[in-house]
């Protein structure tokens, strides 16, 4: 493994026993994740993404909270919570949101942003906006 690693080029899969496996971010990544990790039960995915447009869908993680950390730019998270919809603006590097398990969420990105995700990947669901 060539060091240092870069989260813009690689994802990290944390196993239930907290062993880290580096997975190259390429067009076959998600197919490879499904094949290698099955249902992703007990695994977390650590990834960094760059956005310059709004997310095209909602997502939800039924098996754990997701941690989302702003590294650059700004973005607004929209959560469909049981006690009403919530909007959380992240505008300073280091700000973060914890998206509770089972909560549908999406993001609006008015400018370039870079975001770090720690995601419980098992049975992640997506739906159109």
Backbone atoms as SQL, in Angstrom:
CREATE TABLE atoms (id INTEGER PRIMARY KEY, chain TEXT, resi INTEGER, resn TEXT, atom TEXT, x REAL, y REAL, z REAL);
INSERT INTO atoms VALUES
  (1, 'A', 1, 'UNK', 'N', 0.843, -1.172, 0.000),
  (2, 'A', 1, 'UNK', 'CA', 0.000, 0.000, 0.000),
  (3, 'A', 1, 'UNK', 'C', 0.892, 1.241, 0.000),
  (4, 'A', 2, 'UNK', 'N', 0.648, 2.130, -0.950),
  (5, 'A', 2, 'UNK', 'CA', 1.445, 3.344, -1.062),
  (6, 'A', 2, 'UNK', 'C', 0.909, 4.398, -0.092),
  (7, 'A', 3, 'UNK', 'N', 1.796, 4.947, 0.725),
  (8, 'A', 3, 'UNK', 'CA', 1.400, 5.948, 1.714),
  (9, 'A', 3, 'UNK', 'C', 1.937, 7.310, 1.296),
  (10, 'A', 4, 'UNK', 'N', 1.310, 8.427, 1.597),
  (11, 'A', 4, 'UNK', 'CA', 0.045, 8.487, 2.302),
  (12, 'A', 4, 'UNK', 'C', -1.133, 8.183, 1.377),
  (13, 'A', 5, 'UNK', 'N', -2.247, 7.865, 1.977),
  (14, 'A', 5, 'UNK', 'CA', -3.484, 7.603, 1.240),
  (15, 'A', 5, 'UNK', 'C', -4.265, 8.907, 1.093),
  (16, 'A', 6, 'UNK', 'N', -5.298, 8.910, 0.240),
  (17, 'A', 6, 'UNK', 'CA', -6.057, 10.123, -0.031),
  (18, 'A', 6, 'UNK', 'C', -7.535, 9.769, -0.126),
  (19, 'A', 7, 'UNK', 'N', -8.363, 10.330, 0.747),
  (20, 'A', 7, 'UNK', 'CA', -9.795, 10.025, 0.746),
  (21, 'A', 7, 'UNK', 'C', -10.534, 10.549, -0.476),
  (22, 'A', 8, 'UNK', 'N', -9.898, 11.386, -1.278),
  (23, 'A', 8, 'UNK', 'CA', -10.518, 11.804, -2.532),
  (24, 'A', 8, 'UNK', 'C', -10.304, 10.760, -3.624),
  (25, 'A', 9, 'UNK', 'N', -9.403, 9.817, -3.380),
  (26, 'A', 9, 'UNK', 'CA', -9.107, 8.770, -4.357),
  (27, 'A', 9, 'UNK', 'C', -9.478, 7.382, -3.846),
  (28, 'A', 10, 'UNK', 'N', -9.654, 7.240, -2.555),
  (29, 'A', 10, 'UNK', 'CA', -9.938, 5.949, -1.945),
  (30, 'A', 10, 'UNK', 'C', -11.036, 6.083, -0.904),
  (31, 'A', 11, 'UNK', 'N', -11.782, 5.020, -0.706),
  (32, 'A', 11, 'UNK', 'CA', -12.712, 4.915, 0.408),
  (33, 'A', 11, 'UNK', 'C', -12.081, 3.968, 1.417),
  (34, 'A', 12, 'UNK', 'N', -12.526, 4.043, 2.652),
  (35, 'A', 12, 'UNK', 'CA', -12.092, 3.106, 3.680),
  (36, 'A', 12, 'UNK', 'C', -13.322, 2.391, 4.207),
  (37, 'A', 13, 'UNK', 'N', -13.251, 1.077, 4.246),
  (38, 'A', 13, 'UNK', 'CA', -14.324, 0.269, 4.825),
  (39, 'A', 13, 'UNK', 'C', -13.841, -0.204, 6.187),
  (40, 'A', 14, 'UNK', 'N', -14.613, 0.144, 7.223),
  (41, 'A', 14, 'UNK', 'CA', -14.321, -0.328, 8.575),
  (42, 'A', 14, 'UNK', 'C', -15.207, -1.535, 8.843),
  (43, 'A', 15, 'UNK', 'N', -14.569, -2.653, 9.146),
  (44, 'A', 15, 'UNK', 'CA', -15.302, -3.891, 9.407),
  (45, 'A', 15, 'UNK', 'C', -15.894, -3.861, 10.813),
  (46, 'A', 16, 'UNK', 'N', -16.782, -4.800, 11.127),
  (47, 'A', 16, 'UNK', 'CA', -17.340, -4.855, 12.480),
  (48, 'A', 16, 'UNK', 'C', -16.268, -4.973, 13.561),
  (49, 'A', 17, 'UNK', 'N', -15.122, -5.594, 13.264),
  (50, 'A', 17, 'UNK', 'CA', -14.049, -5.697, 14.262),
  (51, 'A', 17, 'UNK', 'C', -13.061, -4.534, 14.148),
  (52, 'A', 18, 'UNK', 'N', -13.442, -3.491, 13.385),
  (53, 'A', 18, 'UNK', 'CA', -12.701, -2.237, 13.218),
  (54, 'A', 18, 'UNK', 'C', -11.393, -2.375, 12.453),
  (55, 'A', 19, 'UNK', 'N', -11.297, -3.380, 11.603),
  (56, 'A', 19, 'UNK', 'CA', -10.182, -3.470, 10.661),
  (57, 'A', 19, 'UNK', 'C', -10.508, -2.583, 9.456),
  (58, 'A', 20, 'UNK', 'N', -9.539, -1.806, 9.004),
  (59, 'A', 20, 'UNK', 'CA', -9.744, -0.882, 7.887),
  (60, 'A', 20, 'UNK', 'C', -9.229, -1.502, 6.594),
  (61, 'A', 21, 'UNK', 'N', -10.064, -1.434, 5.557),
  (62, 'A', 21, 'UNK', 'CA', -9.693, -1.896, 4.226),
  (63, 'A', 21, 'UNK', 'C', -9.841, -0.734, 3.262),
  (64, 'A', 22, 'UNK', 'N', -8.801, -0.466, 2.480),
  (65, 'A', 22, 'UNK', 'CA', -8.835, 0.617, 1.496),
  (66, 'A', 22, 'UNK', 'C', -9.434, 0.080, 0.207),
  (67, 'A', 23, 'UNK', 'N', -10.397, 0.819, -0.328),
  (68, 'A', 23, 'UNK', 'CA', -11.037, 0.479, -1.598),
  (69, 'A', 23, 'UNK', 'C', -10.857, 1.647, -2.548),
  (70, 'A', 24, 'UNK', 'N', -10.277, 1.379, -3.700),
  (71, 'A', 24, 'UNK', 'CA', -10.023, 2.411, -4.716),
  (72, 'A', 24, 'UNK', 'C', -11.345, 2.988, -5.223),
  (73, 'A', 25, 'UNK', 'N', -11.434, 4.328, -5.276),
  (74, 'A', 25, 'UNK', 'CA', -12.613, 5.005, -5.794),
  (75, 'A', 25, 'UNK', 'C', -12.490, 5.044, -7.311),
  (76, 'A', 26, 'UNK', 'N', -13.240, 4.147, -7.975),
  (77, 'A', 26, 'UNK', 'CA', -13.225, 4.049, -9.433),
  (78, 'A', 26, 'UNK', 'C', -14.628, 3.655, -9.885),
  (79, 'A', 27, 'UNK', 'N', -14.875, 3.561, -11.191),
  (80, 'A', 27, 'UNK', 'CA', -16.237, 3.260, -11.657),
  (81, 'A', 27, 'UNK', 'C', -16.807, 1.934, -11.135),
  (82, 'A', 28, 'UNK', 'N', -15.981, 0.979, -10.785),
  (83, 'A', 28, 'UNK', 'CA', -16.478, -0.304, -10.292),
  (84, 'A', 28, 'UNK', 'C', -16.603, -0.399, -8.787),
  (85, 'A', 29, 'UNK', 'N', -16.402, 0.718, -8.086),
  (86, 'A', 29, 'UNK', 'CA', -16.361, 0.687, -6.620),
  (87, 'A', 29, 'UNK', 'C', -17.621, 0.093, -5.997),
  (88, 'A', 30, 'UNK', 'N', -18.776, 0.615, -6.326),
  (89, 'A', 30, 'UNK', 'CA', -19.991, 0.188, -5.622),
  (90, 'A', 30, 'UNK', 'C', -20.329, -1.272, -5.928),
  (91, 'A', 31, 'UNK', 'N', -20.106, -1.704, -7.149),
  (92, 'A', 31, 'UNK', 'CA', -20.305, -3.115, -7.492),
  (93, 'A', 31, 'UNK', 'C', -19.345, -3.990, -6.681),
  (94, 'A', 32, 'UNK', 'N', -18.103, -3.530, -6.575),
  (95, 'A', 32, 'UNK', 'CA', -17.099, -4.265, -5.798),
  (96, 'A', 32, 'UNK', 'C', -17.464, -4.307, -4.310),
  (97, 'A', 33, 'UNK', 'N', -17.967, -3.183, -3.784),
  (98, 'A', 33, 'UNK', 'CA', -18.380, -3.163, -2.380),
  (99, 'A', 33, 'UNK', 'C', -19.486, -4.168, -2.126),
  (100, 'A', 34, 'UNK', 'N', -20.496, -4.201, -3.024),
  (101, 'A', 34, 'UNK', 'CA', -21.593, -5.162, -2.878),
  (102, 'A', 34, 'UNK', 'C', -21.078, -6.591, -2.917),
  (103, 'A', 35, 'UNK', 'N', -20.171, -6.871, -3.843),
  (104, 'A', 35, 'UNK', 'CA', -19.652, -8.222, -4.004),
  (105, 'A', 35, 'UNK', 'C', -18.776, -8.640, -2.813),
  (106, 'A', 36, 'UNK', 'N', -17.924, -7.726, -2.370),
  (107, 'A', 36, 'UNK', 'CA', -16.960, -8.045, -1.321),
  (108, 'A', 36, 'UNK', 'C', -17.575, -8.056, 0.076),
  (109, 'A', 37, 'UNK', 'N', -18.495, -7.128, 0.340),
  (110, 'A', 37, 'UNK', 'CA', -19.010, -6.950, 1.695),
  (111, 'A', 37, 'UNK', 'C', -20.473, -7.348, 1.857),
  (112, 'A', 38, 'UNK', 'N', -21.051, -7.935, 0.824),
  (113, 'A', 38, 'UNK', 'CA', -22.430, -8.420, 0.914),
  (114, 'A', 38, 'UNK', 'C', -23.392, -7.334, 1.345),
  (115, 'A', 39, 'UNK', 'N', -24.086, -7.566, 2.408),
  (116, 'A', 39, 'UNK', 'CA', -25.088, -6.607, 2.876),
  (117, 'A', 39, 'UNK', 'C', -24.470, -5.429, 3.620),
  (118, 'A', 40, 'UNK', 'N', -23.171, -5.453, 3.822),
  (119, 'A', 40, 'UNK', 'CA', -22.443, -4.402, 4.536),
  (120, 'A', 40, 'UNK', 'C', -22.790, -4.400, 6.028),
  (121, 'A', 41, 'UNK', 'N', -23.351, -5.490, 6.506),
  (122, 'A', 41, 'UNK', 'CA', -23.781, -5.566, 7.905),
  (123, 'A', 41, 'UNK', 'C', -22.612, -5.272, 8.843),
  (124, 'A', 42, 'UNK', 'N', -22.803, -4.282, 9.717),
  (125, 'A', 42, 'UNK', 'CA', -21.802, -3.915, 10.702),
  (126, 'A', 42, 'UNK', 'C', -20.635, -3.105, 10.179),
  (127, 'A', 43, 'UNK', 'N', -20.589, -2.853, 8.887),
  (128, 'A', 43, 'UNK', 'CA', -19.494, -2.094, 8.283),
  (129, 'A', 43, 'UNK', 'C', -19.842, -0.603, 8.207),
  (130, 'A', 44, 'UNK', 'N', -18.813, 0.220, 8.239),
  (131, 'A', 44, 'UNK', 'CA', -18.961, 1.652, 8.005),
  (132, 'A', 44, 'UNK', 'C', -18.103, 2.022, 6.797),
  (133, 'A', 45, 'UNK', 'N', -18.591, 2.983, 6.035),
  (134, 'A', 45, 'UNK', 'CA', -17.865, 3.470, 4.870),
  (135, 'A', 45, 'UNK', 'C', -17.391, 4.884, 5.175),
  (136, 'A', 46, 'UNK', 'N', -16.096, 5.120, 5.058),
  (137, 'A', 46, 'UNK', 'CA', -15.519, 6.447, 5.267),
  (138, 'A', 46, 'UNK', 'C', -15.115, 6.963, 3.896),
  (139, 'A', 47, 'UNK', 'N', -15.691, 8.118, 3.522),
  (140, 'A', 47, 'UNK', 'CA', -15.465, 8.633, 2.174),
  (141, 'A', 47, 'UNK', 'C', -15.476, 10.151, 2.186),
  (142, 'A', 48, 'UNK', 'N', -14.905, 10.711, 1.143),
  (143, 'A', 48, 'UNK', 'CA', -14.899, 12.153, 0.950),
  (144, 'A', 48, 'UNK', 'C', -15.422, 12.425, -0.457),
  (145, 'A', 49, 'UNK', 'N', -16.364, 13.350, -0.538),
  (146, 'A', 49, 'UNK', 'CA', -16.943, 13.687, -1.838),
  (147, 'A', 49, 'UNK', 'C', -16.883, 15.197, -2.045),
  (148, 'A', 50, 'UNK', 'N', -16.781, 15.583, -3.292),
  (149, 'A', 50, 'UNK', 'CA', -16.839, 16.988, -3.672),
  (150, 'A', 50, 'UNK', 'C', -18.120, 17.210, -4.470),
  (151, 'A', 51, 'UNK', 'N', -18.817, 18.309, -4.165),
  (152, 'A', 51, 'UNK', 'CA', -20.089, 18.626, -4.814),
  (153, 'A', 51, 'UNK', 'C', -20.056, 20.059, -5.317),
  (154, 'A', 52, 'UNK', 'N', -20.709, 20.282, -6.448),
  (155, 'A', 52, 'UNK', 'CA', -20.949, 21.652, -6.888),
  (156, 'A', 52, 'UNK', 'C', -22.377, 21.816, -7.397),
  (157, 'A', 53, 'UNK', 'N', -23.197, 20.798, -7.153),
  (158, 'A', 53, 'UNK', 'CA', -24.625, 20.849, -7.458),
  (159, 'A', 53, 'UNK', 'C', -25.380, 20.155, -6.318),
  (160, 'A', 54, 'UNK', 'N', -26.679, 20.430, -6.240),
  (161, 'A', 54, 'UNK', 'CA', -27.516, 19.790, -5.230),
  (162, 'A', 54, 'UNK', 'C', -27.566, 18.286, -5.454),
  (163, 'A', 55, 'UNK', 'N', -27.757, 17.544, -4.377),
  (164, 'A', 55, 'UNK', 'CA', -27.931, 16.098, -4.501),
  (165, 'A', 55, 'UNK', 'C', -29.186, 15.815, -5.317),
  (166, 'A', 56, 'UNK', 'N', -29.182, 14.787, -6.157),
  (167, 'A', 56, 'UNK', 'CA', -30.355, 14.478, -6.977),
  (168, 'A', 56, 'UNK', 'C', -31.377, 13.584, -6.275),
  (169, 'A', 57, 'UNK', 'N', -31.090, 13.171, -5.027),
  (170, 'A', 57, 'UNK', 'CA', -31.997, 12.236, -4.350),
  (171, 'A', 57, 'UNK', 'C', -31.891, 12.390, -2.838),
  (172, 'A', 58, 'UNK', 'N', -32.807, 11.705, -2.150),
  (173, 'A', 58, 'UNK', 'CA', -32.769, 11.550, -0.703),
  (174, 'A', 58, 'UNK', 'C', -32.069, 10.229, -0.407),
  (175, 'A', 59, 'UNK', 'N', -31.492, 10.120, 0.795),
  (176, 'A', 59, 'UNK', 'CA', -30.962, 8.835, 1.236),
  (177, 'A', 59, 'UNK', 'C', -31.275, 8.638, 2.709),
  (178, 'A', 60, 'UNK', 'N', -31.206, 7.362, 3.136),
  (179, 'A', 60, 'UNK', 'CA', -31.509, 7.015, 4.513),
  (180, 'A', 60, 'UNK', 'C', -30.697, 5.785, 4.892),
  (181, 'A', 61, 'UNK', 'N', -30.194, 5.780, 6.118),
  (182, 'A', 61, 'UNK', 'CA', -29.386, 4.671, 6.634),
  (183, 'A', 61, 'UNK', 'C', -30.115, 4.052, 7.824),
  (184, 'A', 62, 'UNK', 'N', -30.723, 2.870, 7.643),
  (185, 'A', 62, 'UNK', 'CA', -31.558, 2.294, 8.691),
  (186, 'A', 62, 'UNK', 'C', -30.806, 1.641, 9.847),
  (187, 'A', 63, 'UNK', 'N', -29.492, 1.486, 9.737),
  (188, 'A', 63, 'UNK', 'CA', -28.770, 0.724, 10.761),
  (189, 'A', 63, 'UNK', 'C', -27.754, 1.542, 11.557),
  (190, 'A', 64, 'UNK', 'N', -27.820, 2.855, 11.484),
  (191, 'A', 64, 'UNK', 'CA', -26.900, 3.651, 12.286),
  (192, 'A', 64, 'UNK', 'C', -26.892, 5.105, 11.873),
  (193, 'A', 65, 'UNK', 'N', -26.348, 5.930, 12.748),
  (194, 'A', 65, 'UNK', 'CA', -26.203, 7.356, 12.478),
  (195, 'A', 65, 'UNK', 'C', -25.073, 7.584, 11.473),
  (196, 'A', 66, 'UNK', 'N', -25.247, 8.606, 10.644),
  (197, 'A', 66, 'UNK', 'CA', -24.199, 9.006, 9.702),
  (198, 'A', 66, 'UNK', 'C', -23.597, 10.315, 10.187),
  (199, 'A', 67, 'UNK', 'N', -22.269, 10.412, 10.149),
  (200, 'A', 67, 'UNK', 'CA', -21.572, 11.640, 10.511),
  (201, 'A', 67, 'UNK', 'C', -21.101, 12.296, 9.225),
  (202, 'A', 68, 'UNK', 'N', -21.429, 13.587, 9.074),
  (203, 'A', 68, 'UNK', 'CA', -21.101, 14.334, 7.862),
  (204, 'A', 68, 'UNK', 'C', -20.342, 15.590, 8.285),
  (205, 'A', 69, 'UNK', 'N', -19.093, 15.728, 7.811),
  (206, 'A', 69, 'UNK', 'CA', -18.220, 16.827, 8.215),
  (207, 'A', 69, 'UNK', 'C', -17.880, 17.687, 7.004),
  (208, 'A', 70, 'UNK', 'N', -18.116, 18.982, 7.105),
  (209, 'A', 70, 'UNK', 'CA', -17.751, 19.908, 6.031),
  (210, 'A', 70, 'UNK', 'C', -16.255, 20.178, 6.094),
  (211, 'A', 71, 'UNK', 'N', -15.574, 19.987, 4.970),
  (212, 'A', 71, 'UNK', 'CA', -14.137, 20.274, 4.883),
  (213, 'A', 71, 'UNK', 'C', -13.862, 21.574, 4.141),
  (214, 'A', 72, 'UNK', 'N', -14.719, 21.917, 3.162),
  (215, 'A', 72, 'UNK', 'CA', -14.540, 23.150, 2.387),
  (216, 'A', 72, 'UNK', 'C', -15.881, 23.551, 1.789),
  (217, 'A', 73, 'UNK', 'N', -16.052, 24.861, 1.533),
  (218, 'A', 73, 'UNK', 'CA', -17.271, 25.355, 0.906),
  (219, 'A', 73, 'UNK', 'C', -18.404, 25.487, 1.897),
  (220, 'A', 74, 'UNK', 'N', -19.609, 25.239, 1.408),
  (221, 'A', 74, 'UNK', 'CA', -20.794, 25.264, 2.258),
  (222, 'A', 74, 'UNK', 'C', -21.850, 24.356, 1.653),
  (223, 'A', 75, 'UNK', 'N', -22.695, 23.841, 2.501),
  (224, 'A', 75, 'UNK', 'CA', -23.794, 22.993, 2.046),
  (225, 'A', 75, 'UNK', 'C', -24.891, 23.017, 3.101),
  (226, 'A', 76, 'UNK', 'N', -26.101, 22.789, 2.675),
  (227, 'A', 76, 'UNK', 'CA', -27.241, 22.776, 3.587),
  (228, 'A', 76, 'UNK', 'C', -27.875, 21.395, 3.555),
  (229, 'A', 77, 'UNK', 'N', -27.966, 20.779, 4.711),
  (230, 'A', 77, 'UNK', 'CA', -28.592, 19.463, 4.822),
  (231, 'A', 77, 'UNK', 'C', -30.050, 19.623, 5.197),
  (232, 'A', 78, 'UNK', 'N', -30.881, 18.833, 4.535),
  (233, 'A', 78, 'UNK', 'CA', -32.311, 18.808, 4.806),
  (234, 'A', 78, 'UNK', 'C', -32.640, 17.421, 5.340),
  (235, 'A', 79, 'UNK', 'N', -33.224, 17.383, 6.533),
  (236, 'A', 79, 'UNK', 'CA', -33.572, 16.131, 7.190),
  (237, 'A', 79, 'UNK', 'C', -35.080, 16.058, 7.365),
  (238, 'A', 80, 'UNK', 'N', -35.661, 14.924, 7.027),
  (239, 'A', 80, 'UNK', 'CA', -37.080, 14.703, 7.251),
  (240, 'A', 80, 'UNK', 'C', -37.221, 13.947, 8.573),
  (241, 'A', 81, 'UNK', 'N', -37.235, 14.710, 9.675),
  (242, 'A', 81, 'UNK', 'CA', -37.288, 14.129, 11.008),
  (243, 'A', 81, 'UNK', 'C', -38.724, 13.850, 11.424),
  (244, 'A', 82, 'UNK', 'N', -38.880, 12.955, 12.377),
  (245, 'A', 82, 'UNK', 'CA', -40.215, 12.597, 12.863),
  (246, 'A', 82, 'UNK', 'C', -40.929, 13.794, 13.480),
  (247, 'A', 83, 'UNK', 'N', -40.173, 14.707, 14.090),
  (248, 'A', 83, 'UNK', 'CA', -40.782, 15.880, 14.724),
  (249, 'A', 83, 'UNK', 'C', -40.782, 17.105, 13.805),
  (250, 'A', 84, 'UNK', 'N', -40.649, 16.874, 12.504),
  (251, 'A', 84, 'UNK', 'CA', -40.691, 17.948, 11.527),
  (252, 'A', 84, 'UNK', 'C', -39.392, 18.055, 10.750),
  (253, 'A', 85, 'UNK', 'N', -39.478, 18.672, 9.589),
  (254, 'A', 85, 'UNK', 'CA', -38.300, 18.834, 8.741),
  (255, 'A', 85, 'UNK', 'C', -37.316, 19.797, 9.389),
  (256, 'A', 86, 'UNK', 'N', -36.014, 19.507, 9.191),
  (257, 'A', 86, 'UNK', 'CA', -34.960, 20.350, 9.749),
  (258, 'A', 86, 'UNK', 'C', -33.985, 20.716, 8.645),
  (259, 'A', 87, 'UNK', 'N', -33.456, 21.931, 8.729),
  (260, 'A', 87, 'UNK', 'CA', -32.434, 22.408, 7.802),
  (261, 'A', 87, 'UNK', 'C', -31.207, 22.757, 8.622),
  (262, 'A', 88, 'UNK', 'N', -30.064, 22.230, 8.222),
  (263, 'A', 88, 'UNK', 'CA', -28.820, 22.472, 8.947),
  (264, 'A', 88, 'UNK', 'C', -27.787, 22.991, 7.956),
  (265, 'A', 89, 'UNK', 'N', -27.357, 24.231, 8.159),
  (266, 'A', 89, 'UNK', 'CA', -26.352, 24.832, 7.280),
  (267, 'A', 89, 'UNK', 'C', -24.965, 24.567, 7.826),
  (268, 'A', 90, 'UNK', 'N', -24.115, 24.059, 6.965),
  (269, 'A', 90, 'UNK', 'CA', -22.704, 23.891, 7.283),
  (270, 'A', 90, 'UNK', 'C', -21.945, 24.906, 6.440),
  (271, 'A', 91, 'UNK', 'N', -21.306, 25.873, 7.102),
  (272, 'A', 91, 'UNK', 'CA', -20.661, 26.960, 6.354),
  (273, 'A', 91, 'UNK', 'C', -19.208, 27.197, 6.749),
  (274, 'A', 92, 'UNK', 'N', -18.710, 26.483, 7.763),
  (275, 'A', 92, 'UNK', 'CA', -17.328, 26.622, 8.190),
  (276, 'A', 92, 'UNK', 'C', -16.665, 25.250, 8.213),
  (277, 'A', 93, 'UNK', 'N', -15.444, 25.148, 7.700),
  (278, 'A', 93, 'UNK', 'CA', -14.754, 23.865, 7.762),
  (279, 'A', 93, 'UNK', 'C', -14.736, 23.331, 9.198),
  (280, 'A', 94, 'UNK', 'N', -15.020, 22.055, 9.320),
  (281, 'A', 94, 'UNK', 'CA', -15.058, 21.415, 10.628),
  (282, 'A', 94, 'UNK', 'C', -16.467, 21.279, 11.190),
  (283, 'A', 95, 'UNK', 'N', -17.418, 22.073, 10.691),
  (284, 'A', 95, 'UNK', 'CA', -18.790, 21.895, 11.154),
  (285, 'A', 95, 'UNK', 'C', -19.301, 20.555, 10.670),
  (286, 'A', 96, 'UNK', 'N', -20.181, 19.948, 11.461),
  (287, 'A', 96, 'UNK', 'CA', -20.700, 18.637, 11.087),
  (288, 'A', 96, 'UNK', 'C', -22.130, 18.469, 11.559),
  (289, 'A', 97, 'UNK', 'N', -22.756, 17.462, 11.003),
  (290, 'A', 97, 'UNK', 'CA', -24.099, 17.071, 11.399),
  (291, 'A', 97, 'UNK', 'C', -24.078, 15.564, 11.621),
  (292, 'A', 98, 'UNK', 'N', -24.828, 15.141, 12.617),
  (293, 'A', 98, 'UNK', 'CA', -25.054, 13.715, 12.819),
  (294, 'A', 98, 'UNK', 'C', -26.474, 13.443, 12.344),
  (295, 'A', 99, 'UNK', 'N', -26.585, 12.656, 11.279),
  (296, 'A', 99, 'UNK', 'CA', -27.889, 12.304, 10.735),
  (297, 'A', 99, 'UNK', 'C', -28.327, 11.026, 11.442),
  (298, 'A', 100, 'UNK', 'N', -29.398, 11.108, 12.244),
  (299, 'A', 100, 'UNK', 'CA', -29.834, 9.915, 12.985),
  (300, 'A', 100, 'UNK', 'C', -30.259, 8.784, 12.058),
  (301, 'A', 101, 'UNK', 'N', -30.066, 7.565, 12.524),
  (302, 'A', 101, 'UNK', 'CA', -30.473, 6.412, 11.715),
  (303, 'A', 101, 'UNK', 'C', -31.954, 6.514, 11.402),
  (304, 'A', 102, 'UNK', 'N', -32.287, 6.083, 10.187),
  (305, 'A', 102, 'UNK', 'CA', -33.677, 6.068, 9.751),
  (306, 'A', 102, 'UNK', 'C', -34.223, 7.400, 9.272),
  (307, 'A', 103, 'UNK', 'N', -33.416, 8.459, 9.239),
  (308, 'A', 103, 'UNK', 'CA', -33.881, 9.785, 8.818),
  (309, 'A', 103, 'UNK', 'C', -33.481, 10.034, 7.363),
  (310, 'A', 104, 'UNK', 'N', -34.482, 10.352, 6.536),
  (311, 'A', 104, 'UNK', 'CA', -34.209, 10.696, 5.146),
  (312, 'A', 104, 'UNK', 'C', -33.511, 12.050, 5.104),
  (313, 'A', 105, 'UNK', 'N', -32.504, 12.187, 4.230),
  (314, 'A', 105, 'UNK', 'CA', -31.760, 13.434, 4.140),
  (315, 'A', 105, 'UNK', 'C', -31.243, 13.650, 2.723),
  (316, 'A', 106, 'UNK', 'N', -31.030, 14.935, 2.419),
  (317, 'A', 106, 'UNK', 'CA', -30.450, 15.354, 1.148),
  (318, 'A', 106, 'UNK', 'C', -29.654, 16.620, 1.408),
  (319, 'A', 107, 'UNK', 'N', -28.957, 17.108, 0.401),
  (320, 'A', 107, 'UNK', 'CA', -28.150, 18.322, 0.571),
  (321, 'A', 107, 'UNK', 'C', -28.314, 19.246, -0.622),
  (322, 'A', 108, 'UNK', 'N', -28.333, 20.527, -0.315),
  (323, 'A', 108, 'UNK', 'CA', -28.314, 21.588, -1.318),
  (324, 'A', 108, 'UNK', 'C', -26.944, 22.243, -1.237),
  (325, 'A', 109, 'UNK', 'N', -26.329, 22.408, -2.383),
  (326, 'A', 109, 'UNK', 'CA', -24.946, 22.892, -2.426),
  (327, 'A', 109, 'UNK', 'C', -24.884, 24.135, -3.304),
  (328, 'A', 110, 'UNK', 'N', -24.845, 25.336, -2.680),
  (329, 'A', 110, 'UNK', 'CA', -24.828, 26.569, -3.471),
  (330, 'A', 110, 'UNK', 'C', -23.482, 26.886, -4.097),
  (331, 'A', 111, 'UNK', 'N', -22.442, 26.165, -3.674),
  (332, 'A', 111, 'UNK', 'CA', -21.093, 26.387, -4.188),
  (333, 'A', 111, 'UNK', 'C', -20.313, 25.084, -4.049),
  (334, 'A', 112, 'UNK', 'N', -19.113, 25.068, -4.569),
  (335, 'A', 112, 'UNK', 'CA', -18.260, 23.895, -4.405),
  (336, 'A', 112, 'UNK', 'C', -18.150, 23.568, -2.921),
  (337, 'A', 113, 'UNK', 'N', -18.265, 22.293, -2.588),
  (338, 'A', 113, 'UNK', 'CA', -18.040, 21.856, -1.218),
  (339, 'A', 113, 'UNK', 'C', -17.346, 20.502, -1.216),
  (340, 'A', 114, 'UNK', 'N', -16.607, 20.267, -0.144),
  (341, 'A', 114, 'UNK', 'CA', -15.936, 18.979, 0.077),
  (342, 'A', 114, 'UNK', 'C', -16.431, 18.487, 1.434),
  (343, 'A', 115, 'UNK', 'N', -16.913, 17.228, 1.452),
  (344, 'A', 115, 'UNK', 'CA', -17.575, 16.708, 2.636),
  (345, 'A', 115, 'UNK', 'C', -17.054, 15.310, 2.955),
  (346, 'A', 116, 'UNK', 'N', -16.782, 15.074, 4.226),
  (347, 'A', 116, 'UNK', 'CA', -16.352, 13.778, 4.728),
  (348, 'A', 116, 'UNK', 'C', -17.567, 13.058, 5.310),
  (349, 'A', 117, 'UNK', 'N', -17.705, 11.779, 4.962),
  (350, 'A', 117, 'UNK', 'CA', -18.837, 10.975, 5.434),
  (351, 'A', 117, 'UNK', 'C', -18.334, 9.751, 6.185),
  (352, 'A', 118, 'UNK', 'N', -18.972, 9.443, 7.291),
  (353, 'A', 118, 'UNK', 'CA', -18.791, 8.170, 7.983),
  (354, 'A', 118, 'UNK', 'C', -20.180, 7.554, 8.014),
  (355, 'A', 119, 'UNK', 'N', -20.365, 6.539, 7.182),
  (356, 'A', 119, 'UNK', 'CA', -21.695, 6.040, 6.842),
  (357, 'A', 119, 'UNK', 'C', -21.864, 4.581, 7.221),
  (358, 'A', 120, 'UNK', 'N', -22.922, 4.273, 7.996),
  (359, 'A', 120, 'UNK', 'CA', -23.280, 2.873, 8.203),
  (360, 'A', 120, 'UNK', 'C', -23.976, 2.383, 6.933),
  (361, 'A', 121, 'UNK', 'N', -23.286, 1.619, 6.140),
  (362, 'A', 121, 'UNK', 'CA', -23.746, 1.329, 4.777),
  (363, 'A', 121, 'UNK', 'C', -24.808, 0.275, 4.623),
  (364, 'A', 122, 'UNK', 'N', -25.055, -0.530, 5.632),
  (365, 'A', 122, 'UNK', 'CA', -26.000, -1.644, 5.476),
  (366, 'A', 122, 'UNK', 'C', -27.380, -1.148, 5.096),
  (367, 'A', 123, 'UNK', 'N', -27.879, -1.644, 3.985),
  (368, 'A', 123, 'UNK', 'CA', -29.236, -1.377, 3.483),
  (369, 'A', 123, 'UNK', 'C', -29.543, 0.108, 3.296),
  (370, 'A', 124, 'UNK', 'N', -28.522, 0.899, 2.912),
  (371, 'A', 124, 'UNK', 'CA', -28.766, 2.303, 2.584),
  (372, 'A', 124, 'UNK', 'C', -29.832, 2.359, 1.515),
  (373, 'A', 125, 'UNK', 'N', -30.758, 3.300, 1.670),
  (374, 'A', 125, 'UNK', 'CA', -31.859, 3.458, 0.724),
  (375, 'A', 125, 'UNK', 'C', -31.780, 4.831, 0.079),
  (376, 'A', 126, 'UNK', 'N', -32.247, 4.909, -1.164),
  (377, 'A', 126, 'UNK', 'CA', -32.303, 6.162, -1.917),
  (378, 'A', 126, 'UNK', 'C', -33.670, 6.288, -2.555),
  (379, 'A', 127, 'UNK', 'N', -34.109, 7.540, -2.708),
  (380, 'A', 127, 'UNK', 'CA', -35.353, 7.816, -3.432),
  (381, 'A', 127, 'UNK', 'C', -35.226, 9.168, -4.109),
  (382, 'A', 128, 'UNK', 'N', -35.974, 9.343, -5.167),
  (383, 'A', 128, 'UNK', 'CA', -35.921, 10.578, -5.941),
  (384, 'A', 128, 'UNK', 'C', -36.422, 11.756, -5.101),
  (385, 'A', 129, 'UNK', 'N', -35.931, 12.944, -5.425),
  (386, 'A', 129, 'UNK', 'CA', -36.393, 14.153, -4.734),
  (387, 'A', 129, 'UNK', 'C', -37.860, 14.394, -4.976);
